[in-house]
Amino acid sequence: MSKLWGGRFTKSAEEWVDEFGASISFDKELVLEDIQGSLAHVMMLKKCKILTVEDADLIISGLQILREKAKLDELTFSVEMEDIHLNLESMLISEIGPVGGKLHTGRSRNDQVATDIHLYLRTQTEEVVKLINGLQAAIIEQAEQHVETLVPGYTHLQRAQPISFAHHLMAYFWMLERDKQRFNECQKRINVSPLGAGALAGTTFPIDRSYSAELLGFAGIYENSLDAVSDRDFALEFLSNSSTMMMHLSRFSEEIILWSSQEFQFVELDDAFSTGSSIMPQKKNPDMAELIRGKTGRVYGNLTGMLTVLKGLPLAYNKDMQEDKEGIFDTVKTIIGSLKIFEGMISTMKVKTEVMEKATKNDFSNATELADYLAAKGMPFREAHEVVGKLVLFCVQNGCYLADLNLNQFKEASELFEEDIYKALNPYEAVKRRNSQGGTGFEQVKLAIEKGKSLLV
Ligand code: ARG
């Protein structure tokens, strides 16, 4: 098979060199986008009378045949044809004859590949937003059942103050809401057409870039032809948004892994999202959460890889840019898989409410309540902190908790303590009273859940 760009060459490269330079093994992922871009291009050539109606229509019918074959997975690609663009062009020529060679009029692979990636990421971003939304819905469903389930809240992984478990879950809802916003926001930069920029300088043909952009559903076109073929910022944004989202999923995974441990026993994952050990019969491992935590690394890697490829590249297209695709595809596959798994894991997760609640009782996470109690009665908070610190020390030394002290012992520490101190120490009351905006008080949590529901699309 001779190369479509073979004219200037006197000898052909050896097979192993071709193989090194080829991208078809991975850019075949873009087959439908490439055909879609070509269809818009040829329709534009027809409208602008750059191609005759007959030629254009023949090319359109050829591309449609290729599209049907692609959907049925009936196309056989060759390494010799290097990439998806040249493979499809040579298939078109085989399908309809030499007129197929007119498709590439006023176009270059440089604006072609950029168009393909824009189209691809636009679709994938829509899918990712839908999946984030699905995970948010699963979080809300769990949260609704656990507004009044108490759990220790932690700082430094030390028990800090009791909170509503729904409040803890909803923290992730809001992280995902920002992720969703970021993906929607970057669509503005993804949804722009580089088509018609040519190799780098535009073209001598009287093309209509706005028309092909419109056919492809793009909201606008790149203003500068050099920028159009060199830009991968839009892909970087996608990779960066994916990295931030995976960081959130990784933190959530880490908590789920801790919560399923013998030490916590706060939740039990469904068997469908756990695995056993080949040697230890008692094991039930939170593999899926671990894998998502682990896969976060490759998503960061793809972002770093792309930033590094682009750094120092002179304008305009350079072959280095062919390295953009595998990282993008890998990230798309990884985040879509992770979001799907996460939704299943959350919606089937059993919450062990008694274990959580017990944990809020057998600790000192109600110490702040005591300090607040004294402060509310006029003692400067700093002083109250000191008084309560001494009470905690006393309890630690005597193997008891604050609620075990009798009123005399409290009064010895401060005359301000009255019988109602026991109510204040109750974790349920402690949570309920934290009714400040965005706080863990049950009323606030219910409001947050309602607001969250209104944001689901
Ligand atoms: N396979 C190439 C890529 O993915 C397509 C663009 C090639 N352009 C060129 N002038 N060699 O980047």
Residues whose N, C-alpha, C, O or C-beta is under 5 A from the ligand:
A	BS01	LIG	S23 D83 R109 N110 V113 M321 Q322
